[in-house]
Amino acid sequence: MPTTLEVKTPRLVTALPGPNAKRVLEQDTKFMSPSYTRDYPLVAKRGHGAIVEDVDGNSFLDFAAGIAVCSTGHCHPKVVAAIQKQAAELIHMSGTDFYYESMPQLAERLSKTMPGAESKKVFFTNSGTEAIEGAIKLARYATKRDKMVAFYGCFHGRSMGALSLTASKSTQRKGFGALLSGVEHIPYPYAYRCAHGHTAETCGAEILEQLEGQIFKRLFDPEEVAGIIIEPIQGEGGYVPAPKFFLQELQRICRQHGIMFMVDEVQSGMGRTGKWWASEHAGIEPDILCSAKGIASGMPLGAIIARESVMRWGPGSHGTTFGGNPVCLAAALATMDLIESEYKENARRMGDYLFGRLADWTKNFKIVGDVRGRGLMIGIEIVRDQRTKEKAADLRNAIVDLAFHKGLLVLGAGENTIRLSPPLLIDQEQADFAVRTLEDCLREAEKKI
Ligand SMILES: Cc1ncc(COP(=O)(O)O)c(C=O)c1O
């Protein structure tokens, strides 16, 4: 009989949470910071592929991937081997002060994936928020300007600079006082709730008018703006894609005024949408691109990738002790091999398959308002009433919890959206299991209205 990690779909052997999980939860409540946001009591012990086993021997199908991080699945043997080999050879050296081979090697590979003919340069960080933090500094340094424009609903991280751009949930800012000055937010082109009744292709024209007609005329002269930053597909905000024309127009406006066009691909990048970067689907060429999450299959790594003519800050202007640690870089190189050879294409194929399976959900379930996204970045927005589009956060939360009790791990995004962000290696059997399970959950949730 296969072990629980060798199976492709879940197997539950105790009530949830099981007895061992309960012990961990008790200790966690006592000693861990209460700022963490756990949706349900999964206490993970081991993982393999898209399967996670908990401390009581229950196995789950993981459609959350540690918040879109485990791109190559849990503990891919090639990633594990790369980490083990590197750990036995050199764990740390600090790329700020010394050289090692894998740094320019990974930088070259990443540079070649970023759209645009100009050569690129890379700075490595430990996380997404650090990549954004560095990108803000780089935009200011490169332009000698200090103002920034960002979008409502976008999430860029929680360190003070990144938090100044984040406008996702007020709890993320509440109690922390003043943030960076000179940051203005404008609406994100959210087609399902488009204030002007546009479609997924045309939503956002009025937002661009607001940027040029209001922000640039009444608040900041565009010549004072260092950067405009956007997630090409909003992640934490609810898996909302921006229309292609909108991103292209934003790029045009940036170029016209010498503003850095900055994209946050921390969640949408590294093959998740079927291409290296979601930006590629829109045909845009950002000046600065931030990556993290899926870049190293779970090892802490982020990257700022910028046009060579932009990343010209001098020695000492930015640095890091741990960023681009050799073990993380080894994991990233192995991750890139796998994404390039198999998983980018699999994300596209399985994404198409899943969108096909979900195509009728807005007809079949009266609480499904919208299904959207690209590749394996799929958002399902839950509403109380399709006509009024009243957000149903309670039903979304109930569905996420029900799914857990049926062995499927999913997370929420935004106020009322379920996000599907599985590892990029899922197969059709696993996609079918997830669809059937969510359909059961939706049917159960509908009984609550
Ligand atoms: C788009 C985006 N940017 C930045 C971040 C921050 O990344 P980290 O949590 O690694 O600091 C996140 C995290 O969810 C994200 O989704």
The ligand as a Tripos MOL2 file, in Angstrom:
@<TRIPOS>MOLECULE
LIG
   16    16     1     0     0
SMALL
NO_CHARGES

@<TRIPOS>ATOM
      1 C1          2.2820   40.5120   -4.5400 C.3       1 LIG1
      2 C2          3.0300   40.4180   -3.2480 C.ar      1 LIG1
      3 N1          4.0310   41.2710   -2.9990 N.ar      1 LIG1
      4 C3          4.7580   41.2080   -1.8650 C.ar      1 LIG1
      5 C4          4.4740   40.2760   -0.9040 C.ar      1 LIG1
      6 C5          5.3070   40.2230    0.3400 C.3       1 LIG1
      7 O1          6.0810   39.0830    0.3350 O.3       1 LIG1
      8 P1          6.6960   38.4900    1.6910 P.3       1 LIG1
      9 O2          5.5580   37.9380    2.4950 O.co2     1 LIG1
     10 O3          7.6680   37.4430    1.2120 O.co2     1 LIG1
     11 O4          7.3810   39.6130    2.3770 O.co2     1 LIG1
     12 C6          3.4340   39.3650   -1.1130 C.ar      1 LIG1
     13 C7          3.0920   38.3680   -0.0960 C.2       1 LIG1
     14 O5          2.0360   37.8280   -0.0360 O.2       1 LIG1
     15 C8          2.6850   39.4360   -2.3120 C.ar      1 LIG1
     16 O6          1.6810   38.5940   -2.5700 O.3       1 LIG1
@<TRIPOS>BOND
     1     1     2 1
     2     2     3 ar
     3     2    15 ar
     4     3     4 ar
     5     4     5 ar
     6     5     6 1
     7     5    12 ar
     8     6     7 1
     9     7     8 1
    10     8     9 2
    11     8    10 1
    12     8    11 1
    13    12    13 1
    14    12    15 ar
    15    13    14 2
    16    15    16 1
@<TRIPOS>SUBSTRUCTURE
     1 LIG1         1 GROUP 0 **** ****
